[in-house]
Amino acid sequence: MSTFLSHQNLPTDFSLITEAEAEAIQKLEPILNQENSQLKLVAANNEQMAIPDSVCVVLRQVVQAMASGKNVSIVTYNPELTTQQAADLLNVSRPYLIKLLEQGELPYILVGTHRRVKFDDLIKYKQQRNIKRRQLLNELIAESQELGFYD
């Protein structure tokens, strides 16, 4: 399974996080960012266990986002997604996703008669799509400025 961490700069719902929790998150952030420190989990019975580096990376990202007042969602995905799951992740309709697959815009594999999209391929496509959108938007802004639409 892959883990996809995303955070959006949305207003924090302060009813979900108490003031004490917000203060603890602020104090936790610099501790997690200390270099060469091995984080440990201490259970109620004082049993200790080192936290794996991969978990620390996600924990740092979550705490950093929360300390900045961002909402956080962590979503786990199987390595291969159904077309509906892939469409949901791209925020497009399933028929549109099928069109992308058939046009070769996005690779897929067949499992029996069902199409599956690899999670990594989907994330790469989404990143490339976002880069193209930004470039086109910048070009549009530049043309609009040249035509005098912005003063």
C-alpha positions as CSV (number, residue, x, y, z in Angstrom):
1,M,0.0,0.0,0.0
2,S,1.1,3.5,-0.7
3,T,0.4,6.5,1.5
4,F,-0.5,9.8,0.0
5,L,-0.3,12.8,2.3
6,S,-2.0,16.0,1.3
7,H,-2.7,19.1,3.2
8,Q,-4.8,22.0,2.2
9,N,-4.5,25.6,3.4
10,L,-8.0,25.7,4.8
11,P,-9.2,27.4,8.0
12,T,-8.6,25.2,10.9
13,D,-11.8,24.1,12.7
14,F,-10.8,25.2,16.2
15,S,-13.6,23.1,17.7
16,L,-11.7,20.0,16.7
17,I,-8.4,21.0,18.3
18,T,-8.3,22.3,21.8
19,E,-6.0,25.2,22.9
20,A,-3.9,22.7,24.9
21,E,-3.6,20.5,21.8
22,A,-2.6,23.4,19.6
23,E,0.1,24.4,22.2
24,A,1.4,20.8,22.3
25,I,1.6,20.7,18.5
26,Q,3.6,23.9,18.5
27,K,6.0,22.4,21.0
28,L,6.2,19.1,19.2
29,E,7.3,20.6,15.8
30,P,10.8,21.6,16.8
31,I,11.4,18.3,18.6
32,L,10.5,16.3,15.5
33,N,12.7,18.5,13.3
34,Q,15.9,17.8,15.4
35,E,18.5,16.2,13.2
36,N,20.0,12.8,14.0
37,S,17.4,12.2,16.7
38,Q,15.8,8.8,17.1
39,L,12.2,9.1,18.1
40,K,10.7,6.5,20.4
41,L,7.2,5.6,21.4
42,V,6.7,5.0,25.1
43,A,3.7,2.8,26.1
44,A,1.8,3.2,29.3
45,N,3.8,0.3,30.8
46,N,7.0,2.2,29.9
47,E,7.9,-0.2,27.1
48,Q,9.8,1.7,24.4
49,M,10.1,1.2,20.7
50,A,12.0,3.2,18.1
51,I,9.7,4.8,15.5
52,P,10.8,3.8,12.0
53,D,12.2,6.6,9.8
54,S,9.3,6.3,7.2
55,V,6.8,6.9,10.0
56,C,8.8,9.8,11.3
57,V,8.7,11.5,7.9
58,V,4.9,11.3,7.8
59,L,4.6,12.4,11.4
60,R,6.9,15.4,10.8
61,Q,4.8,16.4,7.7
62,V,1.5,16.1,9.7
63,V,2.7,18.1,12.7
64,Q,4.3,20.8,10.5
65,A,1.0,21.2,8.6
66,M,-1.1,21.2,11.7
67,A,1.3,23.7,13.4
68,S,0.8,26.0,10.3
69,G,-3.0,25.8,10.8
70,K,-3.6,23.5,7.9
71,N,-6.1,20.6,7.8
72,V,-4.5,17.3,7.0
73,S,-5.7,14.1,5.4
74,I,-3.8,10.9,5.1
75,V,-5.2,8.5,2.5
76,T,-3.9,5.0,1.9
77,Y,-4.2,3.4,-1.5
78,N,-3.5,0.0,-2.9
79,P,-0.7,-0.1,-5.6
80,E,-3.4,-0.6,-8.2
81,L,-6.6,1.5,-8.3
82,T,-9.9,0.8,-10.0
83,T,-10.9,3.3,-12.7
84,Q,-13.5,4.7,-10.3
85,Q,-10.8,5.2,-7.5
86,A,-8.4,6.8,-10.0
87,A,-11.2,9.1,-11.4
88,D,-12.1,10.1,-7.8
89,L,-8.4,10.9,-7.0
90,L,-8.1,13.1,-10.2
91,N,-11.5,14.6,-9.5
92,V,-12.8,13.7,-12.9
93,S,-15.6,11.5,-14.1
94,R,-15.0,7.8,-14.7
95,P,-15.9,8.1,-18.5
96,Y,-13.3,10.9,-18.8
97,L,-10.7,8.8,-17.1
98,I,-11.5,5.9,-19.5
99,K,-11.0,8.3,-22.4
100,L,-7.5,9.2,-21.0
101,L,-6.6,5.6,-20.7
102,E,-7.8,4.7,-24.2
103,Q,-5.9,7.7,-25.7
104,G,-2.7,6.6,-23.9
105,E,-2.5,9.7,-21.7
106,L,-2.3,7.4,-18.6
107,P,-0.9,3.9,-18.6
108,Y,-3.1,1.0,-17.2
109,I,-3.0,-2.7,-16.9
110,L,-5.8,-5.3,-17.4
111,V,-6.8,-7.6,-14.6
112,G,-9.1,-10.0,-16.4
113,T,-11.4,-7.6,-18.2
114,H,-11.0,-4.8,-15.7
115,R,-8.6,-1.8,-16.1
116,R,-6.4,-0.9,-13.2
117,V,-4.2,2.2,-12.8
118,K,-1.0,2.1,-10.9
119,F,-1.0,4.6,-8.0
120,D,2.5,5.9,-8.9
121,D,1.5,6.4,-12.5
122,L,-1.6,8.3,-11.4
123,I,0.4,10.6,-9.1
124,K,2.9,11.3,-11.9
125,Y,0.1,12.1,-14.3
126,K,-1.6,14.4,-11.8
127,Q,1.7,16.3,-11.1
128,Q,2.4,16.7,-14.9
129,R,-1.2,17.9,-15.4
130,N,-0.8,20.5,-12.7
131,I,2.5,21.7,-14.2
132,K,0.9,22.1,-17.6
133,R,-2.0,23.9,-16.1
134,R,0.3,26.4,-14.3
135,Q,2.3,27.0,-17.5
136,L,-0.9,27.7,-19.5
137,L,-2.3,30.0,-16.8
138,N,1.0,31.9,-16.7
139,E,0.9,32.2,-20.5
140,L,-2.7,33.4,-20.4
141,I,-1.8,36.0,-17.7
142,A,1.2,37.2,-19.8
143,E,-1.0,37.6,-22.9
144,S,-3.7,39.4,-21.0
145,Q,-1.1,41.8,-19.6
146,E,0.4,42.5,-23.0
147,L,-3.1,43.3,-24.3
148,G,-3.7,45.7,-21.4
149,F,-6.3,43.8,-19.6
150,Y,-4.4,44.3,-16.3
151,D,-3.5,47.7,-15.2
